[in-house]
Amino acid sequence: MDMIILPPVIDRTTASALLSQLDQAISGKNDVVVEGRDVTRIGQAGLQLLLSAQLTAASRGVAMTVHASHAMQAAADLTGLTQTFSWVGDSHDQ
């Protein structure tokens, strides 16, 4: 299993930095866990990146689990993408 820990703020700059890390993780055959519990702010670029990674992982047959923070869930709600993402809630929210 590969794990990626997301930074507290995901904007265009950090999304660019995460791109290669996510691509490398989903290029293998291991399951991927994306830990987002510390994310306090995520922008459109971050949402696009995570959605693209989720779709790419699925097309490659790689299981990708995203533990979303409250901020990530709220951003998905705001953009109308809640049903598009396959996220699990933050462990602090459960």
C-alpha positions as CSV (number, residue, x, y, z in Angstrom):
1,M,0.0,0.0,0.0
2,D,1.2,3.5,-0.9
3,M,0.3,6.5,1.3
4,I,0.2,10.1,0.3
5,I,-0.3,12.7,3.0
6,L,-1.9,15.9,1.7
7,P,-0.7,19.3,2.8
8,P,-3.0,21.6,4.8
9,V,-3.5,23.9,1.8
10,I,-4.0,22.6,-1.7
11,D,-3.9,25.3,-4.3
12,R,-2.4,25.5,-7.8
13,T,1.2,25.5,-6.4
14,T,0.7,22.5,-4.2
15,A,-1.5,20.7,-6.7
16,S,1.3,20.9,-9.2
17,A,3.7,19.4,-6.7
18,L,1.3,16.6,-5.8
19,L,0.7,15.7,-9.5
20,S,3.9,13.6,-9.9
21,Q,3.5,12.0,-6.5
22,L,-0.1,10.9,-7.2
23,D,0.8,9.7,-10.7
24,Q,3.7,7.6,-9.4
25,A,1.6,6.1,-6.7
26,I,-1.3,5.1,-9.0
27,S,1.1,3.8,-11.7
28,G,1.9,0.7,-9.6
29,K,-0.3,-2.1,-8.6
30,N,-0.5,-1.3,-4.9
31,D,-3.5,0.2,-3.3
32,V,-3.2,3.9,-2.6
33,V,-4.4,5.8,0.5
34,V,-4.6,9.5,0.3
35,E,-4.7,11.0,3.8
36,G,-6.4,14.4,3.8
37,R,-7.3,14.8,7.4
38,D,-5.0,17.9,7.8
39,V,-6.4,19.7,4.8
40,T,-7.9,23.0,5.9
41,R,-8.3,24.6,2.4
42,I,-8.6,23.1,-1.1
43,G,-9.1,25.0,-4.3
44,Q,-10.4,24.1,-7.7
45,A,-7.0,22.9,-8.8
46,G,-6.8,20.5,-5.9
47,L,-10.3,19.1,-6.5
48,Q,-9.5,18.6,-10.2
49,L,-6.3,16.9,-9.4
50,L,-7.9,14.5,-6.9
51,L,-10.8,13.7,-9.3
52,S,-8.4,13.0,-12.1
53,A,-6.3,10.8,-9.9
54,Q,-9.4,8.9,-8.7
55,L,-10.5,8.3,-12.4
56,T,-7.0,7.4,-13.5
57,A,-6.6,4.9,-10.6
58,A,-9.9,3.3,-11.4
59,S,-9.0,2.9,-15.1
60,R,-5.7,1.3,-14.1
61,G,-7.4,-1.1,-11.6
62,V,-5.8,0.5,-8.6
63,A,-7.8,1.0,-5.5
64,M,-7.5,4.6,-4.2
65,T,-9.0,5.6,-0.9
66,V,-9.2,9.2,0.0
67,H,-9.7,10.2,3.7
68,A,-11.3,13.6,3.2
69,S,-11.3,16.4,5.8
70,H,-14.3,18.5,6.6
71,A,-12.8,21.2,4.4
72,M,-12.4,18.8,1.4
73,Q,-16.0,17.7,1.8
74,A,-17.2,21.3,2.1
75,A,-15.4,22.2,-1.1
76,A,-16.9,19.2,-2.9
77,D,-20.3,20.3,-1.7
78,L,-19.8,23.9,-2.8
79,T,-18.8,22.8,-6.3
80,G,-21.6,20.2,-6.7
81,L,-19.0,17.3,-6.9
82,T,-20.0,15.5,-3.7
83,Q,-21.5,12.5,-5.6
84,T,-18.6,12.4,-8.0
85,F,-15.9,11.7,-5.4
86,S,-15.4,8.4,-3.8
87,W,-14.2,9.7,-0.5
88,V,-14.5,8.5,3.1
89,G,-15.0,11.1,5.8
90,D,-12.2,12.2,8.1
91,S,-11.7,9.9,11.0
92,H,-12.3,12.8,13.4
93,D,-15.8,13.3,11.9
94,Q,-16.9,9.7,12.5
